[in-house]
Amino acid sequence: MDVELITLSEAIAASCRQRRLLIATAESCTGGWAAQVITHTAGSSAWFERGFVTYSNEAKVEMLGVRPQTLEIFGAVSLETAGEMAAGALNNSRAMISLAITGIAGPTGGSPGKPVGTVCFAWCMKDHAPSCQHRLFAGDREAIRHQAVIYALTGLVALANSVP
């Protein structure tokens, strides 16, 4: 694991320990990589509640409660789906904060409207609306996934630090 990911893991640990927060993750294109980074720091069972890897649309619906209409209208890679994934991770766990990642890591699967490298993110706090963003990352599949994990975890640190 590279230094940047280790630093993020430690920052998440410190923030969550201090505030007694539990985290849930909902990942698609990163396949559990964000959860792996969060749990890199020893003692992570004190702040990592659970992770959902929902690669298929069916898994997003069944495990997270993403509405089929959301997937039909906006697609799996959308701010709307990311927001429902983050909210679903909270609704199906004991966590207080969550993150969601859904995107097109490539090398195929892109379209003119959603090229390879498009990734949608959401972060959510219990009883709050999710905050959603999208980014377009460059590089091969591994580079896109790596950048997505860093971006998602940086947002998670900011969310955790905003909790009183």
VEXDO-545932 format. One record per residue (C-alpha): x, y, z; residue in three letters; residue number from 1. Coordinates in steps of 0.001 Angstrom, whole numbers, plus 500000, padded with zeros to 6 digits. Layout:
VEXDO-545932
X, Y, Z, ALA, NUM;
...
//
This chain:
VEXDO-545932
500000, 500000, 500000, MET, 1;
501410, 503398, 499084, ASP, 2;
502181, 506175, 501558, VAL, 3;
499207, 508331, 500521, GLU, 4;
496745, 505510, 501214, LEU, 5;
498392, 504670, 504539, ILE, 6;
498208, 508345, 505552, THR, 7;
494499, 508429, 504671, LEU, 8;
493883, 505228, 506650, SER, 9;
495553, 506744, 509707, GLU, 10;
493668, 510047, 509329, ALA, 11;
490349, 508198, 509149, ILE, 12;
491303, 506157, 512212, ALA, 13;
492205, 509251, 514225, ALA, 14;
489036, 511150, 513281, SER, 15;
486730, 508217, 513923, CYS, 16;
488388, 507238, 517214, ARG, 17;
488131, 510796, 518515, GLN, 18;
484454, 511114, 517545, ARG, 19;
483466, 507454, 518093, ARG, 20;
482196, 507123, 514549, LEU, 21;
481398, 503958, 512648, LEU, 22;
481861, 503853, 508869, ILE, 23;
480101, 501895, 506131, ALA, 24;
481266, 501820, 502524, THR, 25;
479357, 501086, 499320, ALA, 26;
481656, 500409, 496390, GLU, 27;
481230, 499403, 492798, SER, 28;
484166, 500155, 490467, CYS, 29;
486722, 500074, 493307, THR, 30;
485668, 496579, 494369, GLY, 31;
486297, 497049, 498093, GLY, 32;
489592, 498923, 497788, TRP, 33;
488365, 501824, 499974, ALA, 34;
487337, 499348, 502677, ALA, 35;
490747, 497688, 502413, GLN, 36;
492479, 501028, 503000, VAL, 37;
490232, 501922, 505937, ILE, 38;
490955, 498580, 507589, THR, 39;
494723, 498825, 506983, HIS, 40;
495184, 500562, 510346, THR, 41;
495174, 498169, 513292, ALA, 42;
492097, 498364, 515491, GLY, 43;
489843, 499272, 512568, SER, 44;
486980, 497178, 513964, SER, 45;
486433, 500115, 516330, ALA, 46;
485464, 502401, 513407, TRP, 47;
484750, 500235, 510361, PHE, 48;
481271, 498720, 510631, GLU, 49;
480880, 497094, 507211, ARG, 50;
481454, 497397, 503500, GLY, 51;
479217, 496610, 500556, PHE, 52;
480701, 495690, 497194, VAL, 53;
477778, 496081, 494820, THR, 54;
479181, 495662, 491352, TYR, 55;
475935, 494699, 489636, SER, 56;
472776, 496772, 489458, ASN, 57;
470922, 493912, 491159, GLU, 58;
473310, 494060, 494109, ALA, 59;
472813, 497821, 494390, LYS, 60;
469048, 497274, 494580, VAL, 61;
469088, 494198, 496845, GLU, 62;
471829, 495193, 499301, MET, 63;
471552, 498989, 499388, LEU, 64;
467980, 499727, 498370, GLY, 65;
468908, 501724, 495257, VAL, 66;
465645, 502247, 493406, ARG, 67;
465387, 500449, 490056, PRO, 68;
463938, 503677, 488617, GLN, 69;
467115, 505545, 489579, THR, 70;
469217, 503011, 487699, LEU, 71;
466881, 503086, 484679, GLU, 72;
466704, 506874, 484439, ILE, 73;
470217, 507938, 485485, PHE, 74;
472311, 504765, 485194, GLY, 75;
474606, 503025, 487645, ALA, 76;
477247, 505721, 487192, VAL, 77;
475379, 508807, 488337, SER, 78;
475221, 511195, 491254, LEU, 79;
471719, 509928, 491984, GLU, 80;
472849, 506302, 492247, THR, 81;
475903, 507230, 494336, ALA, 82;
473674, 509159, 496742, GLY, 83;
471271, 506244, 497117, GLU, 84;
474210, 503884, 497637, MET, 85;
475619, 506034, 500459, ALA, 86;
472207, 506379, 502107, ALA, 87;
471597, 502645, 501687, GLY, 88;
474900, 501800, 503366, ALA, 89;
473731, 503751, 506415, LEU, 90;
470224, 502294, 506346, ASN, 91;
471636, 498759, 506248, ASN, 92;
474270, 499150, 508958, SER, 93;
474957, 500656, 512367, ARG, 94;
477335, 503210, 510838, ALA, 95;
477062, 506953, 511342, MET, 96;
478915, 507993, 508167, ILE, 97;
479301, 506395, 504756, SER, 98;
480876, 506766, 501376, LEU, 99;
479848, 505432, 497985, ALA, 100;
481831, 505033, 494770, ILE, 101;
480449, 504074, 491359, THR, 102;
482200, 504606, 488063, GLY, 103;
483676, 503426, 484793, ILE, 104;
487250, 502266, 485337, ALA, 105;
487661, 500840, 481830, GLY, 106;
489175, 499938, 479599, PRO, 107;
485669, 499500, 478107, THR, 108;
482215, 500614, 479164, GLY, 109;
482487, 504308, 478471, GLY, 110;
480235, 506415, 476276, SER, 111;
480383, 509984, 474935, PRO, 112;
478296, 511184, 477891, GLY, 113;
480144, 509061, 480446, LYS, 114;
483662, 508313, 479249, PRO, 115;
486037, 505855, 480883, VAL, 116;
487346, 507541, 484023, GLY, 117;
483966, 508961, 485082, THR, 118;
483439, 508264, 488778, VAL, 119;
480572, 509407, 491009, CYS, 120;
480958, 509746, 494765, PHE, 121;
478679, 510312, 497726, ALA, 122;
479314, 510829, 501409, TRP, 123;
476531, 510705, 503934, CYS, 124;
475959, 511266, 507631, MET, 125;
473111, 509517, 509464, LYS, 126;
469867, 511530, 509152, ASP, 127;
471350, 513894, 506528, HIS, 128;
471138, 514073, 502753, ALA, 129;
474167, 512736, 500911, PRO, 130;
476748, 515051, 499391, SER, 131;
477509, 513929, 495827, CYS, 132;
480271, 514773, 493358, GLN, 133;
481682, 513381, 490145, HIS, 134;
485152, 513442, 488695, ARG, 135;
486825, 512397, 485466, LEU, 136;
490133, 510628, 486098, PHE, 137;
492801, 509831, 483508, ALA, 138;
494926, 506739, 483125, GLY, 139;
494458, 503013, 482908, ASP, 140;
492008, 500966, 484975, ARG, 141;
494304, 500718, 488006, GLU, 142;
495145, 504430, 487945, ALA, 143;
491474, 505413, 487755, ILE, 144;
490550, 503125, 490637, ARG, 145;
493495, 504369, 492733, HIS, 146;
492564, 508021, 492171, GLN, 147;
488930, 507247, 493007, ALA, 148;
489873, 505631, 496322, VAL, 149;
492057, 508595, 497280, ILE, 150;
489323, 511068, 496369, TYR, 151;
486631, 509117, 498244, ALA, 152;
488713, 508698, 501385, LEU, 153;
489795, 512347, 501369, THR, 154;
486093, 513249, 501341, GLY, 155;
485452, 510778, 504153, LEU, 156;
488142, 512395, 506318, VAL, 157;
486537, 515801, 505716, ALA, 158;
483096, 514412, 506636, LEU, 159;
484414, 512721, 509788, ALA, 160;
486205, 515909, 510836, ASN, 161;
482980, 517898, 510429, SER, 162;
481197, 515788, 513052, VAL, 163;
481277, 517539, 516434, PRO, 164;
//
